[in-house]
Amino acid sequence: MDYIQEVLFKMSKEVSFNNRDRFIQLGIAIAALRKLRGFSQEKLAEKAGVSRSLISSIEAPGIAIGFSLEVFFNIADALQVDPAELINATLFPEQFKTK
């Protein structure tokens, strides 16, 4: 995704107040699992086929950024986790550390 597409993508994905905390929690879970896997933001972005700046925006604490299911599935695949487990993640059990 080039910069212009990414800016337009971000602008079109405003998060409703009701979902704000969900997106923030998801970003925190993605960041935590990325670190457990030993990936930099650059490495996760490469594996997921997105830009590093998008990963940074998703993981930014206190900021809710909406993103597509395709991006979400690509991130889950790159982190080697079932998307449903990533959605429900609050604490990561030992099984995530060993993948």
C-alpha angles and dihedrals in degrees: 000000000000123000097262093049090048093051091049090046092052093047092051094051104066112167119229118234090248092059099038096098091045093057091046091051091047090052090051091049092049091049093048094049092044089056092046088054091050093240125146117220087255092054093048091048091051093049092046095045096239135108124275089237090059091052089048091051093048092050097043109122114241094011121107114205121176118223136176127269088242091059090045092051091047091052092048091050091048089051091047094236132125108255091232091055091050091051091051096040119126099141122015116233122218092267091072093053094057101049 
